[in-house]
């Protein structure tokens, strides 16, 4: 059985976009330095695959958001 933390409070928010080719594709929201713990704002995407019985993150991308300082 594979088990890995993919999201959660103060980690990142995830939303399943699709499952295909033995991969799980997720849209993600990460925390910018000034984000409250309720509201991550940095958009990204990732996918996970089962490799040798272990769930592994394969690809991670985070969209750069201009700072509002």
PyMOL Python script that loads the backbone (N, CA, C, O; Angstrom):
from pymol import cmd

cmd.read_pdbstr("""\
ATOM      1  N   UNK A   1       0.840  -1.178   0.000  1.00  0.00           N
ATOM      2  CA  UNK A   1       0.000   0.000   0.000  1.00  0.00           C
ATOM      3  C   UNK A   1       0.886   1.242   0.000  1.00  0.00           C
ATOM      4  O   UNK A   1       1.835   1.335   0.778  1.00  0.00           O
ATOM      5  N   UNK A   2       0.570   2.194  -0.876  1.00  0.00           N
ATOM      6  CA  UNK A   2       1.346   3.429  -0.968  1.00  0.00           C
ATOM      7  C   UNK A   2       0.642   4.533  -0.190  1.00  0.00           C
ATOM      8  O   UNK A   2      -0.581   4.662  -0.240  1.00  0.00           O
ATOM      9  N   UNK A   3       1.421   5.318   0.521  1.00  0.00           N
ATOM     10  CA  UNK A   3       0.879   6.413   1.306  1.00  0.00           C
ATOM     11  C   UNK A   3       1.850   7.574   1.250  1.00  0.00           C
ATOM     12  O   UNK A   3       3.032   7.414   1.556  1.00  0.00           O
ATOM     13  N   UNK A   4       1.360   8.748   0.861  1.00  0.00           N
ATOM     14  CA  UNK A   4       2.197   9.944   0.808  1.00  0.00           C
ATOM     15  C   UNK A   4       1.315  11.166   1.076  1.00  0.00           C
ATOM     16  O   UNK A   4       0.163  11.205   0.644  1.00  0.00           O
ATOM     17  N   UNK A   5       1.850  12.156   1.781  1.00  0.00           N
ATOM     18  CA  UNK A   5       1.107  13.398   2.023  1.00  0.00           C
ATOM     19  C   UNK A   5       1.121  14.202   0.731  1.00  0.00           C
ATOM     20  O   UNK A   5       2.183  14.513   0.191  1.00  0.00           O
ATOM     21  N   UNK A   6      -0.073  14.536   0.240  1.00  0.00           N
ATOM     22  CA  UNK A   6      -0.168  15.317  -0.982  1.00  0.00           C
ATOM     23  C   UNK A   6      -0.671  16.725  -0.725  1.00  0.00           C
ATOM     24  O   UNK A   6      -0.403  17.631  -1.515  1.00  0.00           O
ATOM     25  N   UNK A   7      -1.378  16.918   0.341  1.00  0.00           N
ATOM     26  CA  UNK A   7      -1.906  18.237   0.658  1.00  0.00           C
ATOM     27  C   UNK A   7      -2.334  18.288   2.108  1.00  0.00           C
ATOM     28  O   UNK A   7      -2.226  17.302   2.837  1.00  0.00           O
ATOM     29  N   UNK A   8      -2.814  19.431   2.512  1.00  0.00           N
ATOM     30  CA  UNK A   8      -3.284  19.597   3.879  1.00  0.00           C
ATOM     31  C   UNK A   8      -3.019  21.002   4.363  1.00  0.00           C
ATOM     32  O   UNK A   8      -2.314  21.777   3.717  1.00  0.00           O
ATOM     33  N   UNK A   9      -3.594  21.323   5.508  1.00  0.00           N
ATOM     34  CA  UNK A   9      -3.447  22.674   6.062  1.00  0.00           C
ATOM     35  C   UNK A   9      -1.974  23.018   6.256  1.00  0.00           C
ATOM     36  O   UNK A   9      -1.215  22.238   6.829  1.00  0.00           O
ATOM     37  N   UNK A  10      -1.588  24.170   5.782  1.00  0.00           N
ATOM     38  CA  UNK A  10      -0.220  24.702   5.845  1.00  0.00           C
ATOM     39  C   UNK A  10       0.773  23.915   4.987  1.00  0.00           C
ATOM     40  O   UNK A  10       1.978  24.148   5.084  1.00  0.00           O
ATOM     41  N   UNK A  11       0.305  23.006   4.164  1.00  0.00           N
ATOM     42  CA  UNK A  11       1.185  22.277   3.245  1.00  0.00           C
ATOM     43  C   UNK A  11       0.890  22.741   1.828  1.00  0.00           C
ATOM     44  O   UNK A  11       1.685  23.476   1.243  1.00  0.00           O
ATOM     45  N   UNK A  12      -0.217  22.333   1.277  1.00  0.00           N
ATOM     46  CA  UNK A  12      -0.705  22.813  -0.003  1.00  0.00           C
ATOM     47  C   UNK A  12      -2.107  22.269  -0.198  1.00  0.00           C
ATOM     48  O   UNK A  12      -2.501  21.299   0.449  1.00  0.00           O
ATOM     49  N   UNK A  13      -2.840  22.880  -1.070  1.00  0.00           N
ATOM     50  CA  UNK A  13      -4.182  22.437  -1.407  1.00  0.00           C
ATOM     51  C   UNK A  13      -4.094  21.702  -2.741  1.00  0.00           C
ATOM     52  O   UNK A  13      -3.368  22.132  -3.638  1.00  0.00           O
ATOM     53  N   UNK A  14      -4.822  20.606  -2.878  1.00  0.00           N
ATOM     54  CA  UNK A  14      -4.789  19.843  -4.128  1.00  0.00           C
ATOM     55  C   UNK A  14      -6.198  19.571  -4.620  1.00  0.00           C
ATOM     56  O   UNK A  14      -7.130  19.418  -3.830  1.00  0.00           O
ATOM     57  N   UNK A  15      -6.338  19.512  -5.942  1.00  0.00           N
ATOM     58  CA  UNK A  15      -7.612  19.159  -6.565  1.00  0.00           C
ATOM     59  C   UNK A  15      -7.315  18.196  -7.705  1.00  0.00           C
ATOM     60  O   UNK A  15      -6.499  18.486  -8.579  1.00  0.00           O
ATOM     61  N   UNK A  16      -7.977  17.063  -7.689  1.00  0.00           N
ATOM     62  CA  UNK A  16      -7.797  16.055  -8.729  1.00  0.00           C
ATOM     63  C   UNK A  16      -8.297  16.599 -10.052  1.00  0.00           C
ATOM     64  O   UNK A  16      -9.426  17.080 -10.150  1.00  0.00           O
ATOM     65  N   UNK A  17      -7.447  16.520 -11.075  1.00  0.00           N
ATOM     66  CA  UNK A  17      -7.878  16.947 -12.405  1.00  0.00           C
ATOM     67  C   UNK A  17      -8.151  15.758 -13.307  1.00  0.00           C
ATOM     68  O   UNK A  17      -9.086  15.792 -14.107  1.00  0.00           O
ATOM     69  N   UNK A  18      -7.335  14.688 -13.188  1.00  0.00           N
ATOM     70  CA  UNK A  18      -7.588  13.498 -13.995  1.00  0.00           C
ATOM     71  C   UNK A  18      -6.720  12.336 -13.533  1.00  0.00           C
ATOM     72  O   UNK A  18      -5.765  12.504 -12.774  1.00  0.00           O
ATOM     73  N   UNK A  19      -7.080  11.166 -14.012  1.00  0.00           N
ATOM     74  CA  UNK A  19      -6.286   9.961 -13.805  1.00  0.00           C
ATOM     75  C   UNK A  19      -6.154   9.297 -15.166  1.00  0.00           C
ATOM     76  O   UNK A  19      -7.158   8.941 -15.783  1.00  0.00           O
ATOM     77  N   UNK A  20      -4.925   9.129 -15.639  1.00  0.00           N
ATOM     78  CA  UNK A  20      -4.692   8.447 -16.910  1.00  0.00           C
ATOM     79  C   UNK A  20      -3.250   8.001 -16.988  1.00  0.00           C
ATOM     80  O   UNK A  20      -2.385   8.539 -16.296  1.00  0.00           O
ATOM     81  N   UNK A  21      -2.991   7.012 -17.834  1.00  0.00           N
ATOM     82  CA  UNK A  21      -1.635   6.483 -18.019  1.00  0.00           C
ATOM     83  C   UNK A  21      -0.998   6.106 -16.678  1.00  0.00           C
ATOM     84  O   UNK A  21       0.197   6.319 -16.473  1.00  0.00           O
ATOM     85  N   UNK A  22      -1.801   5.543 -15.767  1.00  0.00           N
ATOM     86  CA  UNK A  22      -1.318   5.127 -14.445  1.00  0.00           C
ATOM     87  C   UNK A  22      -0.768   6.274 -13.614  1.00  0.00           C
ATOM     88  O   UNK A  22       0.078   6.062 -12.744  1.00  0.00           O
ATOM     89  N   UNK A  23      -1.243   7.494 -13.875  1.00  0.00           N
ATOM     90  CA  UNK A  23      -0.824   8.665 -13.103  1.00  0.00           C
ATOM     91  C   UNK A  23      -2.048   9.401 -12.573  1.00  0.00           C
ATOM     92  O   UNK A  23      -3.125   9.359 -13.168  1.00  0.00           O
ATOM     93  N   UNK A  24      -1.860  10.073 -11.446  1.00  0.00           N
ATOM     94  CA  UNK A  24      -2.870  10.927 -10.845  1.00  0.00           C
ATOM     95  C   UNK A  24      -2.414  12.368 -11.082  1.00  0.00           C
ATOM     96  O   UNK A  24      -1.330  12.750 -10.642  1.00  0.00           O
ATOM     97  N   UNK A  25      -3.221  13.164 -11.766  1.00  0.00           N
ATOM     98  CA  UNK A  25      -2.872  14.550 -12.077  1.00  0.00           C
ATOM     99  C   UNK A  25      -3.644  15.486 -11.148  1.00  0.00           C
ATOM    100  O   UNK A  25      -4.855  15.351 -10.975  1.00  0.00           O
ATOM    101  N   UNK A  26      -2.920  16.438 -10.554  1.00  0.00           N
ATOM    102  CA  UNK A  26      -3.505  17.348  -9.572  1.00  0.00           C
ATOM    103  C   UNK A  26      -3.166  18.804  -9.888  1.00  0.00           C
ATOM    104  O   UNK A  26      -2.046  19.118 -10.290  1.00  0.00           O
ATOM    105  N   UNK A  27      -4.149  19.688  -9.698  1.00  0.00           N
ATOM    106  CA  UNK A  27      -3.881  21.125  -9.646  1.00  0.00           C
ATOM    107  C   UNK A  27      -3.572  21.425  -8.190  1.00  0.00           C
ATOM    108  O   UNK A  27      -4.178  20.836  -7.295  1.00  0.00           O
ATOM    109  N   UNK A  28      -2.641  22.328  -7.943  1.00  0.00           N
ATOM    110  CA  UNK A  28      -2.221  22.606  -6.579  1.00  0.00           C
ATOM    111  C   UNK A  28      -2.263  24.102  -6.281  1.00  0.00           C
ATOM    112  O   UNK A  28      -2.211  24.934  -7.186  1.00  0.00           O
ATOM    113  N   UNK A  29      -2.357  24.420  -5.008  1.00  0.00           N
ATOM    114  CA  UNK A  29      -2.197  25.781  -4.516  1.00  0.00           C
ATOM    115  C   UNK A  29      -1.204  25.711  -3.365  1.00  0.00           C
ATOM    116  O   UNK A  29      -1.405  24.965  -2.407  1.00  0.00           O
ATOM    117  N   UNK A  30      -0.139  26.484  -3.460  1.00  0.00           N
ATOM    118  CA  UNK A  30       0.895  26.549  -2.426  1.00  0.00           C
ATOM    119  C   UNK A  30       0.786  27.867  -1.689  1.00  0.00           C
ATOM    120  O   UNK A  30       0.118  28.793  -2.147  1.00  0.00           O
ATOM    121  N   UNK A  31       1.440  27.948  -0.554  1.00  0.00           N
ATOM    122  CA  UNK A  31       1.389  29.147   0.270  1.00  0.00           C
ATOM    123  C   UNK A  31       2.485  30.142  -0.099  1.00  0.00           C
ATOM    124  O   UNK A  31       3.669  29.807  -0.101  1.00  0.00           O
ATOM    125  N   UNK A  32       2.075  31.360  -0.407  1.00  0.00           N
ATOM    126  CA  UNK A  32       3.009  32.471  -0.571  1.00  0.00           C
ATOM    127  C   UNK A  32       3.386  32.931   0.842  1.00  0.00           C
ATOM    128  O   UNK A  32       2.662  32.638   1.794  1.00  0.00           O
ATOM    129  N   UNK A  33       4.495  33.638   0.991  1.00  0.00           N
ATOM    130  CA  UNK A  33       4.951  34.041   2.328  1.00  0.00           C
ATOM    131  C   UNK A  33       3.907  34.769   3.180  1.00  0.00           C
ATOM    132  O   UNK A  33       3.907  34.620   4.402  1.00  0.00           O
ATOM    133  N   UNK A  34       3.029  35.544   2.568  1.00  0.00           N
ATOM    134  CA  UNK A  34       2.061  36.320   3.348  1.00  0.00           C
ATOM    135  C   UNK A  34       0.655  35.715   3.357  1.00  0.00           C
ATOM    136  O   UNK A  34      -0.278  36.357   3.840  1.00  0.00           O
ATOM    137  N   UNK A  35       0.483  34.506   2.840  1.00  0.00           N
ATOM    138  CA  UNK A  35      -0.828  33.861   2.829  1.00  0.00           C
ATOM    139  C   UNK A  35      -1.229  33.404   4.223  1.00  0.00           C
ATOM    140  O   UNK A  35      -0.397  32.929   4.996  1.00  0.00           O
ATOM    141  N   UNK A  36      -2.515  33.552   4.538  1.00  0.00           N
ATOM    142  CA  UNK A  36      -3.058  32.982   5.773  1.00  0.00           C
ATOM    143  C   UNK A  36      -3.146  31.470   5.592  1.00  0.00           C
ATOM    144  O   UNK A  36      -3.171  30.987   4.460  1.00  0.00           O
ATOM    145  N   UNK A  37      -3.193  30.715   6.695  1.00  0.00           N
ATOM    146  CA  UNK A  37      -3.214  29.259   6.584  1.00  0.00           C
ATOM    147  C   UNK A  37      -4.473  28.726   5.902  1.00  0.00           C
ATOM    148  O   UNK A  37      -4.523  27.560   5.512  1.00  0.00           O
ATOM    149  N   UNK A  38      -5.477  29.567   5.759  1.00  0.00           N
ATOM    150  CA  UNK A  38      -6.706  29.145   5.082  1.00  0.00           C
ATOM    151  C   UNK A  38      -6.616  29.257   3.573  1.00  0.00           C
ATOM    152  O   UNK A  38      -7.392  28.628   2.853  1.00  0.00           O
ATOM    153  N   UNK A  39      -5.671  30.058   3.087  1.00  0.00           N
ATOM    154  CA  UNK A  39      -5.814  30.534   1.716  1.00  0.00           C
ATOM    155  C   UNK A  39      -4.512  30.546   0.902  1.00  0.00           C
ATOM    156  O   UNK A  39      -3.944  31.616   0.683  1.00  0.00           O
ATOM    157  N   UNK A  40      -4.033  29.392   0.455  1.00  0.00           N
ATOM    158  CA  UNK A  40      -2.847  29.397  -0.396  1.00  0.00           C
ATOM    159  C   UNK A  40      -3.166  30.073  -1.730  1.00  0.00           C
ATOM    160  O   UNK A  40      -4.296  29.982  -2.209  1.00  0.00           O
ATOM    161  N   UNK A  41      -2.183  30.752  -2.336  1.00  0.00           N
ATOM    162  CA  UNK A  41      -2.472  31.526  -3.544  1.00  0.00           C
ATOM    163  C   UNK A  41      -1.577  31.203  -4.745  1.00  0.00           C
ATOM    164  O   UNK A  41      -1.871  31.647  -5.855  1.00  0.00           O
ATOM    165  N   UNK A  42      -0.510  30.453  -4.556  1.00  0.00           N
ATOM    166  CA  UNK A  42       0.403  30.160  -5.662  1.00  0.00           C
ATOM    167  C   UNK A  42      -0.066  28.907  -6.400  1.00  0.00           C
ATOM    168  O   UNK A  42      -0.043  27.808  -5.845  1.00  0.00           O
ATOM    169  N   UNK A  43      -0.494  29.079  -7.660  1.00  0.00           N
ATOM    170  CA  UNK A  43      -1.017  27.977  -8.453  1.00  0.00           C
ATOM    171  C   UNK A  43       0.114  27.090  -8.967  1.00  0.00           C
ATOM    172  O   UNK A  43       1.218  27.554  -9.253  1.00  0.00           O
ATOM    173  N   UNK A  44      -0.194  25.820  -9.073  1.00  0.00           N
ATOM    174  CA  UNK A  44       0.764  24.873  -9.612  1.00  0.00           C
ATOM    175  C   UNK A  44       0.059  23.619 -10.082  1.00  0.00           C
ATOM    176  O   UNK A  44      -1.170  23.553 -10.105  1.00  0.00           O
ATOM    177  N   UNK A  45       0.846  22.626 -10.456  1.00  0.00           N
ATOM    178  CA  UNK A  45       0.321  21.342 -10.898  1.00  0.00           C
ATOM    179  C   UNK A  45       1.369  20.279 -10.611  1.00  0.00           C
ATOM    180  O   UNK A  45       2.565  20.567 -10.572  1.00  0.00           O
ATOM    181  N   UNK A  46       0.914  19.054 -10.410  1.00  0.00           N
ATOM    182  CA  UNK A  46       1.827  17.948 -10.176  1.00  0.00           C
ATOM    183  C   UNK A  46       1.148  16.655 -10.584  1.00  0.00           C
ATOM    184  O   UNK A  46      -0.059  16.625 -10.826  1.00  0.00           O
ATOM    185  N   UNK A  47       1.926  15.589 -10.659  1.00  0.00           N
ATOM    186  CA  UNK A  47       1.328  14.281 -10.859  1.00  0.00           C
ATOM    187  C   UNK A  47       2.079  13.248 -10.038  1.00  0.00           C
ATOM    188  O   UNK A  47       3.252  13.419  -9.704  1.00  0.00           O
ATOM    189  N   UNK A  48       1.374  12.179  -9.724  1.00  0.00           N
ATOM    190  CA  UNK A  48       1.925  11.086  -8.934  1.00  0.00           C
ATOM    191  C   UNK A  48       1.770   9.792  -9.703  1.00  0.00           C
ATOM    192  O   UNK A  48       0.803   9.606 -10.442  1.00  0.00           O
ATOM    193  N   UNK A  49       2.734   8.893  -9.524  1.00  0.00           N
ATOM    194  CA  UNK A  49       2.667   7.572 -10.139  1.00  0.00           C
ATOM    195  C   UNK A  49       3.129   6.543  -9.120  1.00  0.00           C
ATOM    196  O   UNK A  49       3.949   6.840  -8.252  1.00  0.00           O
ATOM    197  N   UNK A  50       2.599   5.336  -9.232  1.00  0.00           N
ATOM    198  CA  UNK A  50       3.017   4.238  -8.374  1.00  0.00           C
ATOM    199  C   UNK A  50       4.236   3.589  -9.026  1.00  0.00           C
ATOM    200  O   UNK A  50       4.134   3.001 -10.102  1.00  0.00           O
ATOM    201  N   UNK A  51       5.391   3.701  -8.363  1.00  0.00           N
ATOM    202  CA  UNK A  51       6.660   3.192  -8.890  1.00  0.00           C
ATOM    203  C   UNK A  51       7.248   2.218  -7.875  1.00  0.00           C
ATOM    204  O   UNK A  51       7.613   2.614  -6.768  1.00  0.00           O
ATOM    205  N   UNK A  52       7.336   0.966  -8.247  1.00  0.00           N
ATOM    206  CA  UNK A  52       7.898  -0.030  -7.335  1.00  0.00           C
ATOM    207  C   UNK A  52       7.158  -0.122  -6.017  1.00  0.00           C
ATOM    208  O   UNK A  52       7.773  -0.360  -4.978  1.00  0.00           O
ATOM    209  N   UNK A  53       5.831   0.065  -6.042  1.00  0.00           N
ATOM    210  CA  UNK A  53       5.034  -0.007  -4.829  1.00  0.00           C
ATOM    211  C   UNK A  53       5.058   1.252  -3.986  1.00  0.00           C
ATOM    212  O   UNK A  53       4.502   1.273  -2.887  1.00  0.00           O
ATOM    213  N   UNK A  54       5.705   2.321  -4.492  1.00  0.00           N
ATOM    214  CA  UNK A  54       5.803   3.590  -3.760  1.00  0.00           C
ATOM    215  C   UNK A  54       5.169   4.691  -4.604  1.00  0.00           C
ATOM    216  O   UNK A  54       5.454   4.808  -5.796  1.00  0.00           O
ATOM    217  N   UNK A  55       4.310   5.498  -3.984  1.00  0.00           N
ATOM    218  CA  UNK A  55       3.696   6.624  -4.669  1.00  0.00           C
ATOM    219  C   UNK A  55       4.707   7.759  -4.737  1.00  0.00           C
ATOM    220  O   UNK A  55       5.157   8.263  -3.707  1.00  0.00           O
ATOM    221  N   UNK A  56       5.061   8.155  -5.947  1.00  0.00           N
ATOM    222  CA  UNK A  56       6.100   9.182  -6.127  1.00  0.00           C
ATOM    223  C   UNK A  56       5.575  10.362  -6.930  1.00  0.00           C
ATOM    224  O   UNK A  56       4.858  10.214  -7.919  1.00  0.00           O
ATOM    225  N   UNK A  57       5.970  11.549  -6.454  1.00  0.00           N
ATOM    226  CA  UNK A  57       5.648  12.768  -7.194  1.00  0.00           C
ATOM    227  C   UNK A  57       6.591  12.838  -8.381  1.00  0.00           C
ATOM    228  O   UNK A  57       7.809  12.749  -8.231  1.00  0.00           O
ATOM    229  N   UNK A  58       6.011  12.998  -9.559  1.00  0.00           N
ATOM    230  CA  UNK A  58       6.804  12.958 -10.791  1.00  0.00           C
ATOM    231  C   UNK A  58       7.146  14.343 -11.303  1.00  0.00           C
ATOM    232  O   UNK A  58       8.297  14.610 -11.648  1.00  0.00           O
ATOM    233  N   UNK A  59       6.171  15.219 -11.357  1.00  0.00           N
ATOM    234  CA  UNK A  59       6.362  16.534 -11.968  1.00  0.00           C
ATOM    235  C   UNK A  59       5.717  17.591 -11.088  1.00  0.00           C
ATOM    236  O   UNK A  59       4.585  17.423 -10.635  1.00  0.00           O
ATOM    237  N   UNK A  60       6.423  18.664 -10.850  1.00  0.00           N
ATOM    238  CA  UNK A  60       5.905  19.745 -10.027  1.00  0.00           C
ATOM    239  C   UNK A  60       6.171  21.059 -10.738  1.00  0.00           C
ATOM    240  O   UNK A  60       7.290  21.316 -11.182  1.00  0.00           O
ATOM    241  N   UNK A  61       5.148  21.886 -10.846  1.00  0.00           N
ATOM    242  CA  UNK A  61       5.343  23.224 -11.407  1.00  0.00           C
ATOM    243  C   UNK A  61       4.532  24.203 -10.583  1.00  0.00           C
ATOM    244  O   UNK A  61       3.396  23.922 -10.201  1.00  0.00           O
ATOM    245  N   UNK A  62       5.115  25.338 -10.317  1.00  0.00           N
ATOM    246  CA  UNK A  62       4.439  26.388  -9.558  1.00  0.00           C
ATOM    247  C   UNK A  62       4.443  27.648 -10.425  1.00  0.00           C
ATOM    248  O   UNK A  62       5.491  28.076 -10.907  1.00  0.00           O
ATOM    249  N   UNK A  63       3.269  28.232 -10.616  1.00  0.00           N
ATOM    250  CA  UNK A  63       3.142  29.451 -11.394  1.00  0.00           C
ATOM    251  C   UNK A  63       3.668  30.613 -10.573  1.00  0.00           C
ATOM    252  O   UNK A  63       3.309  30.782  -9.408  1.00  0.00           O
ATOM    253  N   UNK A  64       4.517  31.405 -11.190  1.00  0.00           N
ATOM    254  CA  UNK A  64       5.071  32.565 -10.492  1.00  0.00           C
ATOM    255  C   UNK A  64       4.031  33.673 -10.481  1.00  0.00           C
ATOM    256  O   UNK A  64       3.510  34.061 -11.526  1.00  0.00           O
ATOM    257  N   UNK A  65       3.733  34.180  -9.286  1.00  0.00           N
ATOM    258  CA  UNK A  65       2.772  35.251  -9.107  1.00  0.00           C
ATOM    259  C   UNK A  65       3.517  36.520  -8.706  1.00  0.00           C
ATOM    260  O   UNK A  65       4.283  36.502  -7.742  1.00  0.00           O
ATOM    261  N   UNK A  66       3.306  37.622  -9.427  1.00  0.00           N
ATOM    262  CA  UNK A  66       4.000  38.857  -9.065  1.00  0.00           C
ATOM    263  C   UNK A  66       3.674  39.260  -7.634  1.00  0.00           C
ATOM    264  O   UNK A  66       2.531  39.133  -7.194  1.00  0.00           O
ATOM    265  N   UNK A  67       4.674  39.743  -6.911  1.00  0.00           N
ATOM    266  CA  UNK A  67       4.442  40.170  -5.525  1.00  0.00           C
ATOM    267  C   UNK A  67       3.660  41.467  -5.513  1.00  0.00           C
ATOM    268  O   UNK A  67       3.838  42.326  -6.376  1.00  0.00           O
ATOM    269  N   UNK A  68       2.796  41.596  -4.528  1.00  0.00           N
ATOM    270  CA  UNK A  68       1.961  42.803  -4.424  1.00  0.00           C
ATOM    271  C   UNK A  68       2.490  43.767  -3.379  1.00  0.00           C
ATOM    272  O   UNK A  68       1.742  44.589  -2.849  1.00  0.00           O
ATOM    273  N   UNK A  69       3.783  43.668  -3.080  1.00  0.00           N
ATOM    274  CA  UNK A  69       4.375  44.514  -2.025  1.00  0.00           C
ATOM    275  C   UNK A  69       4.557  45.938  -2.477  1.00  0.00           C
ATOM    276  O   UNK A  69       5.040  46.772  -1.711  1.00  0.00           O
TER     277      UNK A  69
END
""", "prot")
cmd.dss("prot")
cmd.show_as("cartoon", "prot")
cmd.util.cbc("prot")
cmd.orient("prot")
